[in-house]
Amino acid sequence: MTSNRPLEGAVPYVLHMSAGDDVFAELKRFFLDGGWTEVVVMGCAGSLEKAVVNYPKDATLPPVVERIEMEGVYEICTIAGNIIYHNGEPRVHLHGSFAENGTKVYGGAIGEGARIFKSADFFLLAYK
């Protein structure tokens, strides 16, 4: 079933992260400090020094999730998702892609532990 909802009163932000910042920790901090109901991650420009990807191992439901952690320098191609309350806690849900050496692209659900290399700007819509 498809549904939709307006983001009435949404406020645009650019959240700048610096070298070594933990992506999930900084997004959760922004969410909690602002007292937001939902934050939509519209995009991101920057780089990662640690990329974490989660993906379904096969087509079973519920999915068995595999996790890959990669260290190096990766240019962020895309990141989109949202932050909401789930069971009373902030839940960051991101999907994206990133490039290694400008040629090989990886992607999937971005996992906890992803860390910024030089810097990254996250383009957000936040609402209460």
MOPAC internal coordinates of N, CA, C and O (Angstrom, degrees):
PM7 1SCF
backbone

  N    0.0000 0     0.00 0     0.00 0    0    0    0
  C    1.4371 1     0.00 0     0.00 0    1    0    0
  C    1.5245 1   108.87 1     0.00 0    2    1    0
  O    1.2310 1   120.39 1   -52.46 1    3    2    1
  N    1.3019 1   116.86 1   127.54 1    3    2    1
  C    1.4537 1   123.06 1   178.51 1    5    3    2
  C    1.5165 1   109.33 1   -88.51 1    6    5    3
  O    1.2310 1   120.96 1   -38.82 1    7    6    5
  N    1.3380 1   115.78 1   141.18 1    7    6    5
  C    1.4613 1   120.04 1   175.85 1    9    7    6
  C    1.5201 1   108.46 1  -140.74 1   10    9    7
  O    1.2310 1   120.97 1   -12.52 1   11   10    9
  N    1.3198 1   115.75 1   167.48 1   11   10    9
  C    1.4558 1   120.30 1   175.94 1   13   11   10
  C    1.5089 1   109.58 1  -149.70 1   14   13   11
  O    1.2310 1   120.84 1   -17.85 1   15   14   13
  N    1.3322 1   116.00 1   162.15 1   15   14   13
  C    1.4474 1   121.39 1   177.47 1   17   15   14
  C    1.5270 1   107.98 1  -152.24 1   18   17   15
  O    1.2310 1   120.30 1   -36.40 1   19   18   17
  N    1.3177 1   117.03 1   143.60 1   19   18   17
  C    1.4597 1   119.01 1   178.24 1   21   19   18
  C    1.5352 1   110.30 1   -77.25 1   22   21   19
  O    1.2310 1   120.67 1   -30.66 1   23   22   21
  N    1.3078 1   116.33 1   149.34 1   23   22   21
  C    1.4621 1   121.17 1   173.61 1   25   23   22
  C    1.5278 1   107.64 1   -98.42 1   26   25   23
  O    1.2310 1   121.59 1  -116.20 1   27   26   25
  N    1.3461 1   114.57 1    63.80 1   27   26   25
  C    1.4608 1   120.22 1  -176.98 1   29   27   26
  C    1.5201 1   110.17 1   -62.55 1   30   29   27
  O    1.2310 1   121.12 1   -48.81 1   31   30   29
  N    1.3109 1   115.47 1   131.19 1   31   30   29
  C    1.4568 1   120.56 1   178.30 1   33   31   30
  C    1.5160 1   113.87 1    76.87 1   34   33   31
  O    1.2310 1   119.91 1  -165.48 1   35   34   33
  N    1.3326 1   117.77 1    14.52 1   35   34   33
  C    1.4651 1   120.71 1  -179.60 1   37   35   34
  C    1.5248 1   109.76 1   -63.12 1   38   37   35
  O    1.2310 1   121.49 1   -40.11 1   39   38   37
  N    1.3257 1   114.76 1   139.89 1   39   38   37
  C    1.4614 1   121.76 1  -178.78 1   41   39   38
  C    1.5228 1   108.08 1  -115.34 1   42   41   39
  O    1.2310 1   119.86 1   -52.64 1   43   42   41
  N    1.3404 1   117.88 1   127.36 1   43   42   41
  C    1.4643 1   119.93 1   178.50 1   45   43   42
  C    1.5316 1   111.37 1   -79.62 1   46   45   43
  O    1.2310 1   120.91 1   -38.03 1   47   46   45
  N    1.3197 1   115.86 1   141.97 1   47   46   45
  C    1.4587 1   123.02 1   177.86 1   49   47   46
  C    1.5158 1   109.50 1  -139.16 1   50   49   47
  O    1.2310 1   121.05 1   -25.28 1   51   50   49
  N    1.3272 1   115.60 1   154.72 1   51   50   49
  C    1.4539 1   122.27 1   164.75 1   53   51   50
  C    1.5169 1   105.28 1  -116.59 1   54   53   51
  O    1.2310 1   120.66 1   -62.34 1   55   54   53
  N    1.3291 1   116.33 1   117.66 1   55   54   53
  C    1.4602 1   121.83 1   178.39 1   57   55   54
  C    1.5254 1   107.70 1  -100.12 1   58   57   55
  O    1.2310 1   120.74 1   -66.91 1   59   58   57
  N    1.3239 1   116.20 1   113.09 1   59   58   57
  C    1.4588 1   121.33 1  -178.92 1   61   59   58
  C    1.5250 1   109.24 1   -90.78 1   62   61   59
  O    1.2310 1   120.63 1   -52.54 1   63   62   61
  N    1.3137 1   116.40 1   127.46 1   63   62   61
  C    1.4689 1   122.03 1   174.90 1   65   63   62
  C    1.5218 1   108.55 1  -112.78 1   66   65   63
  O    1.2310 1   121.29 1   -34.11 1   67   66   65
  N    1.3353 1   115.13 1   145.89 1   67   66   65
  C    1.4637 1   121.66 1  -177.62 1   69   67   66
  C    1.5162 1   111.08 1  -108.19 1   70   69   67
  O    1.2310 1   121.30 1    -8.05 1   71   70   69
  N    1.3210 1   115.11 1   171.95 1   71   70   69
  C    1.4721 1   122.50 1  -179.54 1   73   71   70
  C    1.5279 1   111.00 1   -49.44 1   74   73   71
  O    1.2310 1   121.29 1   -48.82 1   75   74   73
  N    1.3279 1   115.14 1   131.18 1   75   74   73
  C    1.4575 1   122.01 1   176.89 1   77   75   74
  C    1.5150 1   115.14 1    86.89 1   78   77   75
  O    1.2310 1   119.57 1   168.99 1   79   78   77
  N    1.3330 1   118.43 1   -11.01 1   79   78   77
  C    1.4650 1   120.22 1  -179.69 1   81   79   78
  C    1.5221 1   110.84 1   -64.61 1   82   81   79
  O    1.2310 1   121.14 1   -38.39 1   83   82   81
  N    1.3192 1   115.42 1   141.61 1   83   82   81
  C    1.4605 1   123.36 1   174.80 1   85   83   82
  C    1.5250 1   107.92 1   -84.91 1   86   85   83
  O    1.2310 1   120.15 1   -60.19 1   87   86   85
  N    1.3096 1   117.31 1   119.81 1   87   86   85
  C    1.4640 1   122.43 1  -174.57 1   89   87   86
  C    1.5233 1   111.32 1   -56.81 1   90   89   87
  O    1.2310 1   119.73 1   130.25 1   91   90   89
  N    1.3257 1   118.12 1   -49.75 1   91   90   89
  C    1.4576 1   120.91 1  -176.18 1   93   91   90
  C    1.5277 1   111.55 1   -66.97 1   94   93   91
  O    1.2310 1   120.00 1   137.38 1   95   94   93
  N    1.3242 1   117.60 1   -42.62 1   95   94   93
  C    1.4662 1   121.18 1  -179.71 1   97   95   94
  C    1.5276 1   110.87 1   -61.61 1   98   97   95
  O    1.2310 1   120.24 1   136.85 1   99   98   97
  N    1.3414 1   117.15 1   -43.15 1   99   98   97
  C    1.4652 1   120.16 1  -178.78 1  101   99   98
  C    1.5208 1   111.93 1   -69.51 1  102  101   99
  O    1.2310 1   119.71 1   141.52 1  103  102  101
  N    1.3325 1   118.16 1   -38.48 1  103  102  101
  C    1.4631 1   120.35 1   177.08 1  105  103  102
  C    1.5280 1   111.04 1   -67.15 1  106  105  103
  O    1.2310 1   120.07 1   139.76 1  107  106  105
  N    1.3312 1   117.48 1   -40.24 1  107  106  105
  C    1.4764 1   120.05 1   176.51 1  109  107  106
  C    1.5174 1   111.07 1   -63.43 1  110  109  107
  O    1.2310 1   120.39 1   138.68 1  111  110  109
  N    1.3407 1   116.86 1   -41.32 1  111  110  109
  C    1.4684 1   120.60 1   179.21 1  113  111  110
  C    1.5330 1   110.44 1   -61.31 1  114  113  111
  O    1.2310 1   120.26 1   134.49 1  115  114  113
  N    1.3388 1   117.10 1   -45.51 1  115  114  113
  C    1.4667 1   121.08 1   177.88 1  117  115  114
  C    1.5288 1   110.26 1   -58.29 1  118  117  115
  O    1.2310 1   120.55 1   133.90 1  119  118  117
  N    1.3164 1   116.56 1   -46.10 1  119  118  117
  C    1.4646 1   123.14 1  -179.04 1  121  119  118
  C    1.5313 1   110.82 1   -59.82 1  122  121  119
  O    1.2310 1   120.55 1   129.25 1  123  122  121
  N    1.3207 1   116.56 1   -50.75 1  123  122  121
  C    1.4712 1   121.31 1  -176.69 1  125  123  122
  C    1.5237 1   111.96 1   -70.26 1  126  125  123
  O    1.2310 1   120.18 1   134.98 1  127  126  125
  N    1.3320 1   117.25 1   -45.02 1  127  126  125
  C    1.4664 1   120.45 1  -178.70 1  129  127  126
  C    1.5256 1   112.10 1   -62.30 1  130  129  127
  O    1.2310 1   120.39 1   147.74 1  131  130  129
  N    1.3327 1   116.85 1   -32.26 1  131  130  129
  C    1.4601 1   120.92 1   179.93 1  133  131  130
  C    1.5100 1   113.88 1   -85.17 1  134  133  131
  O    1.2310 1   120.14 1   168.89 1  135  134  133
  N    1.3291 1   117.33 1   -11.11 1  135  134  133
  C    1.4579 1   120.36 1  -177.14 1  137  135  134
  C    1.5187 1   112.76 1    64.10 1  138  137  135
  O    1.2310 1   120.74 1  -146.08 1  139  138  137
  N    1.3445 1   116.20 1    33.92 1  139  138  137
  C    1.4620 1   121.01 1  -175.97 1  141  139  138
  C    1.5195 1   112.26 1   -78.12 1  142  141  139
  O    1.2310 1   120.74 1   -26.17 1  143  142  141
  N    1.3374 1   116.19 1   153.83 1  143  142  141
  C    1.4573 1   123.53 1   172.59 1  145  143  142
  C    1.5226 1   110.25 1   -86.24 1  146  145  143
  O    1.2310 1   121.27 1   139.01 1  147  146  145
  N    1.3430 1   115.17 1   -40.99 1  147  146  145
  C    1.4585 1   121.21 1   176.61 1  149  147  146
  C    1.5210 1   108.61 1  -151.22 1  150  149  147
  O    1.2310 1   121.40 1   -35.65 1  151  150  149
  N    1.3116 1   114.94 1   144.35 1  151  150  149
  C    1.4560 1   122.15 1   172.68 1  153  151  150
  C    1.5244 1   106.54 1  -124.75 1  154  153  151
  O    1.2310 1   120.76 1   -53.16 1  155  154  153
  N    1.3245 1   116.16 1   126.84 1  155  154  153
  C    1.4504 1   121.63 1   178.15 1  157  155  154
  C    1.5296 1   107.86 1  -100.99 1  158  157  155
  O    1.2310 1   120.64 1   -55.00 1  159  158  157
  N    1.3245 1   116.38 1   125.00 1  159  158  157
  C    1.4543 1   122.07 1   176.48 1  161  159  158
  C    1.5250 1   106.46 1   -89.81 1  162  161  159
  O    1.2310 1   121.20 1   -68.92 1  163  162  161
  N    1.3375 1   115.31 1   111.08 1  163  162  161
  C    1.4636 1   121.28 1  -175.13 1  165  163  162
  C    1.5294 1   112.46 1   -88.40 1  166  165  163
  O    1.2310 1   120.73 1   156.51 1  167  166  165
  N    1.3259 1   116.21 1   -23.49 1  167  166  165
  C    1.4498 1   120.03 1  -178.91 1  169  167  166
  C    1.5116 1   110.53 1   174.47 1  170  169  167
  O    1.2310 1   121.02 1    -0.09 1  171  170  169
  N    1.3285 1   115.65 1   179.91 1  171  170  169
  C    1.4565 1   121.30 1  -178.47 1  173  171  170
  C    1.5187 1   108.97 1  -160.01 1  174  173  171
  O    1.2310 1   120.95 1   -36.03 1  175  174  173
  N    1.3278 1   115.78 1   143.97 1  175  174  173
  C    1.4588 1   121.97 1   172.67 1  177  175  174
  C    1.5205 1   107.10 1  -129.23 1  178  177  175
  O    1.2310 1   120.43 1   -54.50 1  179  178  177
  N    1.3349 1   116.79 1   125.50 1  179  178  177
  C    1.4541 1   119.44 1  -179.67 1  181  179  178
  C    1.5090 1   111.49 1   161.96 1  182  181  179
  O    1.2310 1   121.56 1    24.11 1  183  182  181
  N    1.3278 1   114.63 1  -155.89 1  183  182  181
  C    1.4638 1   119.76 1  -176.53 1  185  183  182
  C    1.5254 1   110.73 1  -143.57 1  186  185  183
  O    1.2310 1   121.54 1   -22.90 1  187  186  185
  N    1.3369 1   114.65 1   157.10 1  187  186  185
  C    1.4591 1   122.87 1   179.31 1  189  187  186
  C    1.5232 1   109.96 1  -118.51 1  190  189  187
  O    1.2310 1   120.85 1   -33.52 1  191  190  189
  N    1.3406 1   115.98 1   146.48 1  191  190  189
  C    1.4638 1   120.22 1   170.80 1  193  191  190
  C    1.5279 1   110.06 1  -104.46 1  194  193  191
  O    1.2310 1   121.24 1   161.63 1  195  194  193
  N    1.3229 1   115.24 1   -18.37 1  195  194  193
  C    1.4649 1   120.73 1   173.44 1  197  195  194
  C    1.5166 1   106.86 1  -137.55 1  198  197  195
  O    1.2310 1   121.16 1   -59.45 1  199  198  197
  N    1.3108 1   115.38 1   120.55 1  199  198  197
  C    1.4552 1   121.72 1   178.76 1  201  199  198
  C    1.5211 1   108.51 1  -110.04 1  202  201  199
  O    1.2310 1   120.95 1   -45.80 1  203  202  201
  N    1.3121 1   115.79 1   134.20 1  203  202  201
  C    1.4576 1   121.91 1   179.16 1  205  203  202
  C    1.5250 1   107.44 1  -125.36 1  206  205  203
  O    1.2310 1   120.93 1   -53.51 1  207  206  205
  N    1.3347 1   115.82 1   126.49 1  207  206  205
  C    1.4595 1   121.28 1  -178.61 1  209  207  206
  C    1.5198 1   109.38 1  -125.49 1  210  209  207
  O    1.2310 1   121.06 1   -47.30 1  211  210  209
  N    1.3241 1   115.57 1   132.70 1  211  210  209
  C    1.4682 1   122.37 1   173.63 1  213  211  210
  C    1.5252 1   107.39 1  -112.49 1  214  213  211
  O    1.2310 1   120.70 1   -39.79 1  215  214  213
  N    1.3252 1   116.27 1   140.21 1  215  214  213
  C    1.4617 1   119.20 1   179.74 1  217  215  214
  C    1.5287 1   108.68 1  -152.45 1  218  217  215
  O    1.2310 1   119.94 1   -27.22 1  219  218  217
  N    1.3485 1   117.72 1   152.78 1  219  218  217
  C    1.4583 1   120.49 1   177.92 1  221  219  218
  C    1.5312 1   110.90 1   -69.78 1  222  221  219
  O    1.2310 1   120.91 1   -46.36 1  223  222  221
  N    1.3233 1   115.86 1   133.64 1  223  222  221
  C    1.4632 1   121.76 1  -178.92 1  225  223  222
  C    1.5233 1   111.59 1   -67.67 1  226  225  223
  O    1.2310 1   120.96 1   144.11 1  227  226  225
  N    1.3339 1   115.76 1   -35.89 1  227  226  225
  C    1.4651 1   120.78 1  -179.28 1  229  227  226
  C    1.5293 1   108.48 1  -154.12 1  230  229  227
  O    1.2310 1   120.19 1    14.75 1  231  230  229
  N    1.3154 1   117.24 1  -165.25 1  231  230  229
  C    1.4644 1   121.56 1  -174.36 1  233  231  230
  C    1.5248 1   113.74 1   -94.28 1  234  233  231
  O    1.2310 1   119.51 1  -162.17 1  235  234  233
  N    1.3222 1   118.54 1    17.83 1  235  234  233
  C    1.4668 1   119.76 1   179.96 1  237  235  234
  C    1.5247 1   110.41 1   -79.47 1  238  237  235
  O    1.2310 1   121.44 1   -27.24 1  239  238  237
  N    1.3351 1   114.86 1   152.76 1  239  238  237
  C    1.4610 1   122.25 1   174.78 1  241  239  238
  C    1.5140 1   108.96 1  -123.63 1  242  241  239
  O    1.2310 1   118.72 1   -46.29 1  243  242  241
  N    1.3137 1   120.05 1   133.71 1  243  242  241
  C    1.4545 1   124.61 1    -6.21 1  245  243  242
  C    1.5292 1   109.98 1   -64.85 1  246  245  243
  O    1.2310 1   120.75 1   -26.11 1  247  246  245
  N    1.3369 1   116.18 1   153.89 1  247  246  245
  C    1.4620 1   118.48 1  -174.14 1  249  247  246
  C    1.5245 1   113.66 1   -70.61 1  250  249  247
  O    1.2310 1   121.09 1   -33.15 1  251  250  249
  N    1.3107 1   115.53 1   146.85 1  251  250  249
  C    1.4602 1   122.07 1   168.55 1  253  251  250
  C    1.5207 1   104.87 1   -90.29 1  254  253  251
  O    1.2310 1   120.57 1   -59.94 1  255  254  253
  N    1.3276 1   116.52 1   120.06 1  255  254  253
  C    1.4583 1   120.83 1  -172.68 1  257  255  254
  C    1.5223 1   110.94 1   -99.43 1  258  257  255
  O    1.2310 1   121.16 1   -51.30 1  259  258  257
  N    1.3253 1   115.39 1   128.70 1  259  258  257
  C    1.4667 1   122.90 1   173.45 1  261  259  258
  C    1.5188 1   107.73 1   -97.39 1  262  261  259
  O    1.2310 1   120.77 1   -25.87 1  263  262  261
  N    1.3275 1   116.13 1   154.13 1  263  262  261
  C    1.4671 1   121.61 1  -178.72 1  265  263  262
  C    1.5299 1   109.14 1  -132.28 1  266  265  263
  O    1.2310 1   121.09 1   -47.34 1  267  266  265
  N    1.3322 1   115.53 1   132.66 1  267  266  265
  C    1.4592 1   121.40 1   176.20 1  269  267  266
  C    1.5329 1   107.83 1  -122.76 1  270  269  267
  O    1.2310 1   120.53 1   -48.30 1  271  270  269
  N    1.3275 1   116.59 1   131.70 1  271  270  269
  C    1.4577 1   122.07 1   174.52 1  273  271  270
  C    1.5188 1   107.67 1  -114.80 1  274  273  271
  O    1.2310 1   120.83 1   -50.40 1  275  274  273
  N    1.3321 1   116.01 1   129.60 1  275  274  273
  C    1.4675 1   120.74 1  -178.24 1  277  275  274
  C    1.5235 1   108.33 1  -129.14 1  278  277  275
  O    1.2310 1   120.82 1   -47.07 1  279  278  277
  N    1.3277 1   116.03 1   132.93 1  279  278  277
  C    1.4572 1   120.92 1   177.44 1  281  279  278
  C    1.5181 1   108.72 1  -111.76 1  282  281  279
  O    1.2310 1   120.68 1   -40.47 1  283  282  281
  N    1.3199 1   116.30 1   139.53 1  283  282  281
  C    1.4514 1   122.95 1  -178.14 1  285  283  282
  C    1.5136 1   107.88 1   157.49 1  286  285  283
  O    1.2310 1   120.34 1    25.59 1  287  286  285
  N    1.3129 1   116.96 1  -154.41 1  287  286  285
  C    1.4643 1   121.35 1   176.62 1  289  287  286
  C    1.5234 1   107.65 1  -116.75 1  290  289  287
  O    1.2310 1   120.98 1   -57.17 1  291  290  289
  N    1.3204 1   115.72 1   122.83 1  291  290  289
  C    1.4644 1   122.08 1  -177.28 1  293  291  290
  C    1.5189 1   109.30 1  -130.94 1  294  293  291
  O    1.2310 1   120.41 1   -51.80 1  295  294  293
  N    1.3266 1   116.83 1   128.20 1  295  294  293
  C    1.4567 1   121.47 1   173.91 1  297  295  294
  C    1.5263 1   108.30 1   -81.95 1  298  297  295
  O    1.2310 1   120.82 1   -48.88 1  299  298  297
  N    1.3173 1   116.03 1   131.12 1  299  298  297
  C    1.4601 1   120.69 1   178.72 1  301  299  298
  C    1.5251 1   108.61 1   -74.99 1  302  301  299
  O    1.2310 1   120.57 1   -55.25 1  303  302  301
  N    1.3371 1   116.51 1   124.75 1  303  302  301
  C    1.4632 1   121.66 1   175.99 1  305  303  302
  C    1.5279 1   109.73 1   -91.32 1  306  305  303
  O    1.2310 1   120.93 1   131.88 1  307  306  305
  N    1.3127 1   115.82 1   -48.12 1  307  306  305
  C    1.4675 1   121.58 1   179.29 1  309  307  306
  C    1.5209 1   109.25 1  -148.63 1  310  309  307
  O    1.2310 1   120.66 1   -31.99 1  311  310  309
  N    1.2973 1   116.34 1   148.01 1  311  310  309
  C    1.4750 1   123.08 1   164.63 1  313  311  310
  C    1.5165 1   105.66 1  -149.43 1  314  313  311
  O    1.2310 1   120.70 1   -49.65 1  315  314  313
  N    1.3126 1   116.28 1   130.35 1  315  314  313
  C    1.4618 1   122.35 1   176.57 1  317  315  314
  C    1.5183 1   108.05 1  -144.69 1  318  317  315
  O    1.2310 1   120.57 1   -23.67 1  319  318  317
  N    1.3081 1   116.52 1   156.33 1  319  318  317
  C    1.4676 1   119.72 1   178.36 1  321  319  318
  C    1.5086 1   111.43 1   162.30 1  322  321  319
  O    1.2310 1   121.12 1    27.10 1  323  322  321
  N    1.3295 1   115.46 1  -152.90 1  323  322  321
  C    1.4542 1   119.34 1   178.83 1  325  323  322
  C    1.5291 1   110.64 1  -156.08 1  326  325  323
  O    1.2310 1   122.04 1   -10.61 1  327  326  325
  N    1.3266 1   113.69 1   169.39 1  327  326  325
  C    1.4584 1   122.37 1   174.26 1  329  327  326
  C    1.5214 1   105.85 1  -130.31 1  330  329  327
  O    1.2310 1   120.63 1   -53.76 1  331  330  329
  N    1.3262 1   116.40 1   126.24 1  331  330  329
  C    1.4620 1   122.38 1   178.94 1  333  331  330
  C    1.5284 1   107.99 1  -139.49 1  334  333  331
  O    1.2310 1   121.06 1    -8.96 1  335  334  333
  N    1.3225 1   115.57 1   171.04 1  335  334  333
  C    1.4582 1   119.52 1   169.20 1  337  335  334
  C    1.5195 1   108.79 1   -83.60 1  338  337  335
  O    1.2310 1   120.42 1   -48.38 1  339  338  337
  N    1.3107 1   116.79 1   131.62 1  339  338  337
  C    1.4603 1   123.12 1   176.35 1  341  339  338
  C    1.5234 1   106.60 1  -134.52 1  342  341  339
  O    1.2310 1   120.48 1   -61.82 1  343  342  341
  N    1.3212 1   116.68 1   118.18 1  343  342  341
  C    1.4709 1   122.10 1  -175.76 1  345  343  342
  C    1.5295 1   111.30 1    53.89 1  346  345  343
  O    1.2310 1   120.77 1  -140.34 1  347  346  345
  N    1.3364 1   116.12 1    39.66 1  347  346  345
  C    1.4570 1   121.40 1   175.56 1  349  347  346
  C    1.5189 1   116.07 1    80.22 1  350  349  347
  O    1.2310 1   119.87 1  -178.74 1  351  350  349
  N    1.3292 1   117.86 1     1.26 1  351  350  349
  C    1.4682 1   122.08 1  -179.15 1  353  351  350
  C    1.5287 1   109.89 1  -122.61 1  354  353  351
  O    1.2310 1   120.00 1   -29.84 1  355  354  353
  N    1.3464 1   117.60 1   150.16 1  355  354  353
  C    1.4572 1   118.58 1   175.02 1  357  355  354
  C    1.5270 1   110.50 1   -65.67 1  358  357  355
  O    1.2310 1   121.04 1   -45.96 1  359  358  357
  N    1.3273 1   115.62 1   134.04 1  359  358  357
  C    1.4697 1   121.12 1   178.90 1  361  359  358
  C    1.5183 1   108.15 1  -121.50 1  362  361  359
  O    1.2310 1   121.00 1   -63.54 1  363  362  361
  N    1.3328 1   115.69 1   116.46 1  363  362  361
  C    1.4615 1   122.21 1   177.27 1  365  363  362
  C    1.5262 1   107.15 1   -92.84 1  366  365  363
  O    1.2310 1   120.78 1   -55.01 1  367  366  365
  N    1.3235 1   116.11 1   124.99 1  367  366  365
  C    1.4701 1   121.69 1  -179.90 1  369  367  366
  C    1.5243 1   107.73 1  -126.69 1  370  369  367
  O    1.2310 1   120.80 1   -71.49 1  371  370  369
  N    1.3461 1   116.08 1   108.51 1  371  370  369
  C    1.4576 1   121.39 1  -175.81 1  373  371  370
  C    1.5206 1   111.21 1  -126.29 1  374  373  371
  O    1.2310 1   120.93 1   -34.83 1  375  374  373
  N    1.3018 1   115.83 1   145.17 1  375  374  373
  C    1.4620 1   123.08 1   169.66 1  377  375  374
  C    1.5163 1   106.94 1  -129.36 1  378  377  375
  O    1.2310 1   120.74 1   -30.32 1  379  378  377
  N    1.3199 1   116.19 1   149.68 1  379  378  377
  C    1.4489 1   117.25 1  -179.68 1  381  379  378
  C    1.5080 1   113.37 1  -177.22 1  382  381  379
  O    1.2310 1   122.24 1     6.12 1  383  382  381
  N    1.3247 1   113.32 1  -173.88 1  383  382  381
  C    1.4570 1   120.80 1   178.35 1  385  383  382
  C    1.5217 1   108.62 1  -143.32 1  386  385  383
  O    1.2310 1   121.23 1   -24.25 1  387  386  385
  N    1.3227 1   115.26 1   155.75 1  387  386  385
  C    1.4565 1   121.48 1  -179.19 1  389  387  386
  C    1.5173 1   108.13 1  -152.01 1  390  389  387
  O    1.2310 1   121.31 1   -29.17 1  391  390  389
  N    1.3448 1   115.10 1   150.83 1  391  390  389
  C    1.4611 1   121.09 1  -172.95 1  393  391  390
  C    1.5217 1   111.04 1  -111.22 1  394  393  391
  O    1.2310 1   121.58 1   -39.02 1  395  394  393
  N    1.3321 1   114.57 1   140.98 1  395  394  393
  C    1.4595 1   122.87 1   175.19 1  397  395  394
  C    1.5205 1   108.11 1  -104.57 1  398  397  395
  O    1.2310 1   120.28 1   -53.99 1  399  398  397
  N    1.3242 1   117.07 1   126.01 1  399  398  397
  C    1.4675 1   122.55 1   179.56 1  401  399  398
  C    1.5278 1   112.91 1    55.24 1  402  401  399
  O    1.2310 1   120.57 1  -153.92 1  403  402  401
  N    1.3132 1   116.52 1    26.08 1  403  402  401
  C    1.4561 1   120.18 1   177.14 1  405  403  402
  C    1.5086 1   115.44 1    70.82 1  406  405  403
  O    1.2310 1   119.92 1  -173.19 1  407  406  405
  N    1.3414 1   117.76 1     6.81 1  407  406  405
  C    1.4602 1   119.07 1  -175.58 1  409  407  406
  C    1.5225 1   113.62 1  -127.59 1  410  409  407
  O    1.2310 1   119.95 1   127.31 1  411  410  409
  N    1.2998 1   117.71 1   -52.69 1  411  410  409
  C    1.4629 1   121.26 1  -175.33 1  413  411  410
  C    1.5253 1   109.29 1   -89.94 1  414  413  411
  O    1.2310 1   120.81 1   -54.64 1  415  414  413
  N    1.3362 1   116.06 1   125.36 1  415  414  413
  C    1.4626 1   121.13 1  -176.89 1  417  415  414
  C    1.5245 1   109.84 1  -109.59 1  418  417  415
  O    1.2310 1   121.20 1   -45.39 1  419  418  417
  N    1.3274 1   115.32 1   134.61 1  419  418  417
  C    1.4592 1   123.51 1   176.91 1  421  419  418
  C    1.5235 1   108.07 1  -117.27 1  422  421  419
  O    1.2310 1   120.40 1   -22.51 1  423  422  421
  N    1.3167 1   116.84 1   157.49 1  423  422  421
  C    1.4564 1   117.84 1   177.35 1  425  423  422
  C    1.5070 1   112.67 1  -168.66 1  426  425  423
  O    1.2310 1   121.75 1    -6.43 1  427  426  425
  N    1.3109 1   114.26 1   173.57 1  427  426  425
  C    1.4518 1   122.38 1  -179.66 1  429  427  426
  C    1.5138 1   109.23 1   146.81 1  430  429  427
  O    1.2310 1   121.03 1    24.12 1  431  430  429
  N    1.3210 1   115.63 1  -155.88 1  431  430  429
  C    1.4580 1   120.74 1   175.46 1  433  431  430
  C    1.5292 1   107.40 1   -78.07 1  434  433  431
  O    1.2310 1   120.52 1   -57.37 1  435  434  433
  N    1.3257 1   116.61 1   122.63 1  435  434  433
  C    1.4572 1   121.14 1   179.66 1  437  435  434
  C    1.5228 1   107.82 1   -73.62 1  438  437  435
  O    1.2310 1   120.35 1   -47.96 1  439  438  437
  N    1.3319 1   116.94 1   132.04 1  439  438  437
  C    1.4620 1   121.38 1  -175.21 1  441  439  438
  C    1.5144 1   113.96 1  -105.52 1  442  441  439
  O    1.2310 1   121.48 1   -16.14 1  443  442  441
  N    1.3253 1   114.78 1   163.86 1  443  442  441
  C    1.4607 1   120.86 1   177.02 1  445  443  442
  C    1.5190 1   109.91 1   -59.18 1  446  445  443
  O    1.2310 1   121.16 1   -37.96 1  447  446  445
  N    1.3245 1   115.39 1   142.04 1  447  446  445
  C    1.4490 1   120.96 1  -178.53 1  449  447  446
  C    1.5094 1   112.87 1   106.36 1  450  449  447
  O    1.2310 1   120.01 1   171.00 1  451  450  449
  N    1.3488 1   117.58 1    -9.00 1  451  450  449
  C    1.4692 1   120.49 1   177.06 1  453  451  450
  C    1.5318 1   108.36 1   -64.14 1  454  453  451
  O    1.2310 1   120.91 1   -43.21 1  455  454  453
  N    1.3306 1   115.87 1   136.79 1  455  454  453
  C    1.4690 1   121.61 1  -173.98 1  457  455  454
  C    1.5311 1   111.15 1  -131.80 1  458  457  455
  O    1.2310 1   120.84 1   -36.65 1  459  458  457
  N    1.3180 1   116.01 1   143.35 1  459  458  457
  C    1.4631 1   122.70 1  -177.16 1  461  459  458
  C    1.5246 1   110.45 1   -76.52 1  462  461  459
  O    1.2310 1   120.46 1   -40.69 1  463  462  461
  N    1.3522 1   116.72 1   139.31 1  463  462  461
  C    1.4627 1   122.24 1   175.96 1  465  463  462
  C    1.5304 1   109.78 1   -83.10 1  466  465  463
  O    1.2310 1   119.45 1   100.73 1  467  466  465
  N    1.3231 1   118.65 1   -79.27 1  467  466  465
  C    1.4684 1   121.15 1  -178.38 1  469  467  466
  C    1.5296 1   109.92 1   -95.92 1  470  469  467
  O    1.2310 1   120.59 1   123.80 1  471  470  469
  N    1.3077 1   116.48 1   -56.20 1  471  470  469
  C    1.4567 1   122.09 1   178.10 1  473  471  470
  C    1.5221 1   108.29 1  -167.87 1  474  473  471
  O    1.2310 1   121.07 1   -12.67 1  475  474  473
  N    1.3233 1   115.56 1   167.33 1  475  474  473
  C    1.4612 1   121.31 1   175.51 1  477  475  474
  C    1.5188 1   108.60 1  -157.21 1  478  477  475
  O    1.2310 1   120.91 1   -39.52 1  479  478  477
  N    1.3186 1   115.87 1   140.48 1  479  478  477
  C    1.4578 1   122.32 1   173.71 1  481  479  478
  C    1.5258 1   108.12 1  -111.71 1  482  481  479
  O    1.2310 1   121.05 1   -56.47 1  483  482  481
  N    1.3252 1   115.61 1   123.53 1  483  482  481
  C    1.4616 1   122.61 1   177.98 1  485  483  482
  C    1.5220 1   107.75 1  -101.42 1  486  485  483
  O    1.2310 1   120.76 1   -51.74 1  487  486  485
  N    1.3272 1   116.15 1   128.26 1  487  486  485
  C    1.4654 1   122.17 1  -178.38 1  489  487  486
  C    1.5275 1   107.57 1   -98.19 1  490  489  487
  O    1.2310 1   121.10 1   -64.80 1  491  490  489
  N    1.3263 1   115.51 1   115.20 1  491  490  489
  C    1.4649 1   122.01 1  -168.13 1  493  491  490
  C    1.5227 1   112.52 1  -122.66 1  494  493  491
  O    1.2310 1   121.18 1   -28.58 1  495  494  493
  N    1.3266 1   115.36 1   151.42 1  495  494  493
  C    1.4598 1   123.62 1   164.73 1  497  495  494
  C    1.5226 1   106.39 1  -119.87 1  498  497  495
  O    1.2310 1   120.64 1   -58.28 1  499  498  497
  N    1.3152 1   116.38 1   121.72 1  499  498  497
  C    1.4627 1   120.54 1  -176.65 1  501  499  498
  C    1.5274 1   109.71 1  -119.41 1  502  501  499
  O    1.2310 1   121.14 1   -40.54 1  503  502  501
  N    1.3161 1   115.42 1   139.46 1  503  502  501
  C    1.4617 1   117.65 1   176.00 1  505  503  502
  C    1.5102 1   111.24 1  -145.30 1  506  505  503
  O    1.2310 1   122.39 1   -22.49 1  507  506  505
  N    1.3486 1   113.04 1   157.51 1  507  506  505
  C    1.4573 1   120.79 1  -177.64 1  509  507  506
  C    1.4949 1   108.51 1  -103.38 1  510  509  507
  O    1.2310 1   120.10 1   180.00 1  511  510  509

